[in-house]
């Protein structure tokens, strides 16, 4: 099949993955919620892997291998990413500023709490800290954008040795990720005064962003040479199902983690399946291509506004029992209706 960058199945899964991310930040209660929460941990690694899958893809010519072309391709992707990140960050910063001014903070108090040395260090080391979240919105989901910036920058710098090192780096970094997660559960040590159980110590550009982007690049290199990948259709489906079950078992038998072994298996299964089937679904493809990014970038603000509305008596607290559904509905109205209308007009 045509291994084009415009892979409809990948876009459809991107949309579904964004809905899973919503359930991370607005949890569904009960055992069903626990199951969905554990499965949802594949979503962000999947976004990283897809970024790597198409980063060095040259349609019709196979993977990009020339160092100068790698750097040219990555530079363009990095410029686009920096522009997107600046816009998304400024929207959240304006929201945060207005929230804190309404709470009676002075400008100096606000800036001092958000941009002090400790928070800057957290941001630079882990892509987290109050620079990317605070009391106005309490999830640091923007870490993904900044982690991807780091990864792209490092790929640009180390382009000459990318394919010499990437297999070893994947193994080493994922091994360190899971070793760190075991320490979080069984021996929660402190590193430089920060407990390893702090979520962003293991979930950052180094231990999640880099290995999964490299997995995407590695997959891109090998899928181009695979002449009969369709034979892996059933195994890929089995991988996805097994990864889902394993993720749930890991969450119940060990503890809740940022990334499970099952998450890796799900991501690999989806990547393989995306090359094995011809998917022609228009709506999910359209939503994945035109709406999924905005859902990821701004769903946390929707959650924050619902929480603020409940805190101020604008909506009853009981309504927030349905928060995941409400957030999905609001995001659909804000980000999905127009792309669907435009897509249907274009293809009518």
N, C-alpha and C positions, 0 to 999 in steps of 0.2 A: 504494500500500500504506500501511498505518497506520505513521506515523513515530513510533511510541511510544518512550518512553525505554527500555522493556524490550525492546530489540532483541536477539533471540536470536542472530543472526549475530554481532553485536558482542561479546556475552558469550562465544561460542564462540571467536572470534579472541583475546579476552583470555586465555583459558586456554592456547591455543597459544602466544601471545606470552610468557607466563610460563615455559613450557618453554624457549623460545628464550633467555630471560634466564638460565636455569640454565646453558645452554651457553656463555654469556659468562663466567661465573664458574667453571665447571668444564669446561674446553675439551675437545673431542673431538680426538684427534690425527689427523695426516695431512691430505691434501688435502680429504677429506670434512669434516673439522673446520674447515678454513679456509673452505670454502664456507658451512657452517652458521654460523660465527662472523660472517662478513660479512653474511649475510642477517639474523641476529639483531639487528642494529643498528637495525632498524625498530621494535623492541618498545617501548622507552621513549618515543620520539617518538609512537608510536601511543597509549600511555597518556595522554600529555599532550593529544593531539588529541581523544581520546574525552572527556576531562574538559571540554574546551572545547565539544565538540559538544553536550553535554547540560547545560552549566552554565546557559545562558540559554534553555532550552527550556521552553515553556509548552504542555503537551499540549492540542491542539485549538485553541490560540489563536495559534500561531506564535511567533516569537522574542520574547523580552522586550526591549522597547525603552525603556520609561519608566525614567528615571534612578533614581527612588526604588525602583521594583520591582527593577531591576538590583541595587541595593545591598542590598535586603532578601534577594534570592535568594543573592547572593554571600556575605553575612554568615552565612546559615544553612549554606552549604557550607563556609565557612571554619571555623566552630565545630566542625562534624563532623570536618573534616580535622585540626584542632588536637587533638581528643580522640584520634583514631586515632594521630596522630604521637607524642603523649605516651606512649601505651601501648606502641607498637612500640619507641620509643627506650628506655623504661625496661627492657623485656625485654632488649635488647641491652646496656644499661649494667650491669645486674645480672650478666649472663653475663661481660662484660668484667671487672667488679670481682672476681668469684669466681676467674676465670682468673689475674689478676695477683696476687691474695692467695696463691693456691696456688703461684705462682712465687717468692714471697718478697718481693714489693714491700710497702713500708709504704703506709698510706693516703695520707700526704702525698706520697710519690713518685708514686703512681698519679694522684692529682688534679693534681699539678704537671705531669706529662707530658701529660695529656689536656686540661687546661683553662687552659693558659698563654695569654699575649697573642697570640702568633703563631698558635696553633691557633684561637683565637676569631676572629681576623681572617680566616683562611682560611674558617672556617665562615660568617661573616657575608657575605663577598664571594662565595664560590664554593659554599656549601652542602656543603663537604667538610672535610678535615683530620681530625686524630685525635679530634676530638669525635664524629665519626660512624664512625670505623674505627680499629683499632689492632692490636696483635699477636695479639689473641684471635680476631678476625675481620678479614680484610684487605681487604674490599671495602666501598666507601662507598655501597652501593645506597640507603641512606636519603636520599641527596641529593634523590631524586625528591619525597619528601614535603615537604621544606623548600623546595624550589624551587617546588612548587605553592602552598605557603603564601604565598610572595613574590608569585607571579603573581596569586593571588586578591586579595591585599591591594592590589596596584596597580590591578587592575580596579575594585575598590571605590572607590579614591581618584579614579581618572580616568574613572569611569562617564560623566560628561557628554560626554567627547570620544572615548569608546571607538570608536564606529563612524566617526568622522572620521579617526582615526589608524590603525586596525588594519591596513588594507591596506598602507600605507606602512611600518609597523613590521615586518610580516612580511617584506617585501622587504629592508629595511635590515638587520634582525637576521640573517636567513639569509645575506645577502651577507657580513656580517661574520664569521659562523660559518665559511663556506667559505674566506674570505680567511685567517682565522686558521689553518685546517687546512692551507692551502697553505704558510703560513709555518712551521708545525710540520714540514713535510716538507722545504722548500727553503731556508728562512732562519730557523732557530730562535732568534729574538730573545728578550731578557729584558725583562719588564715589572715594574718595582718589585722587582727582585731575584728574580722567579719566572720560570723559563723557560716560554715559550709552549707548549713541548712537554709540560709537565705537564698530565695529562689533564683536570684540573678547570678549567683556565684558559678553555677554550672550551666545556666541557660543564658548564653550570650553569643557573641560573634565567633568565639574560638571553638567552643565545644558543641555548638549546634549549627550556627551559620556556616562555618567553613566546611565541616565534613559533608553536610547535605548538599551544598552547592557543588562540591567536588564529586559527590555521588552522581549528581545530574550531568556533570561534564563527562565522567567516566561512562555513564550510560549512553550518552550521545556518541561517544567514540566507538562503542561496541555495537550499538544498534544499527549503525550505518553499514557495518560489515556483515551483519546477520542476514542471510538470504532467505531464511524460512522461519521468521520469528512467530508466524501465526501458530506454529505447533505448540507455543508456550501459552496459548490462550487459557486452557483449562488449568494448568499449573499456576498461572497468575491469579486466577479467581480463587483457587485454593489458598494461595498465599494471603490474599486479602482477608478471606474468612478466618484463616488461622491467626493472622495478625490482630484481628478484632477480638477474637476469643482470648488470645494471649495477653493483650493489653488489659482486658478486664480482670483476668486472673492475677496479673502483676499488681494491679491496683488494690485487689482484695487481699492477696497473700503477703505482699511486701508493704507497700504504701503508695499513696498518690505521688506521682513524679511528673516532671515537665516533659520527659520523653521516655517512652517504654521501648523495650526490645521489639514488642509488637508494632510500635509506631514505624520502625524501620522496615519491617516486613510489609506493612500496609503500603508504605510509600513505594517500595520496590515493585510490589504487585501492581499498583496503579500505573507506574511508568511502563511496565511490560505490557499490561493490558491495553494501554493507550495506543500501542503499535500493532496490536493483534486484531483490533476490531474496526469496522467502518461505522462510525457513529454519525448520524445525520439529524439529531435532534436540534431544532432551531432555537427554541425558547431558552433552554438551559445554556446552550452555547452562547447565545446573545447575552444572557445575564452574566455568565462567567467572563465574557470579554469586556462588557461595557459597565457592569455594575459591581462586580465582586470586589474590586480594589477599593471603591468608595465605601462599601459596606465594612470592609476591614478597617479602613482608616478612621471612620467616623461613628461606628456603632457604640463605642465607649462614651461618646458625647450624648448619644441617645439615652444610654443607661444613666448617665449623670443627671440629665434633665428630668428623667422619670423619678429618680431618687430625690432631687431637689423639690419637685412638685409634691411628692408624698410628705416630705419633711415640713413643707409649708402649708399643708392641708388642702392643696389644690386638687389632689386626687387621694382617695382613701388608701391606706397601707395595704388593705386586703387585695387591692388590684395588683400589687407587686408580686403576688403569688404566681401570676401569669406573666411575669416580667420577660422571660425568654421569648414567649409568643408575641408579646407587645413590641419588643425590640425588633423582632423579625418583620412584623407587619409594618412598623414605622419605616424601617430601612427599605422595605419593598416599595412603599409609597414614595419615599424620597429619591431612591436611586434606581429602581427597576422599571417603573411604568414608562417613563420617557424612552429609555433604550428599546423597550419592546415595541412601542408605537413607531419609533423611527425605523427599526429593523423591518417591521411589517410594511411600512410605506415604501422602503427601499426595495423590498422584494415582491411587492404586489404587481 
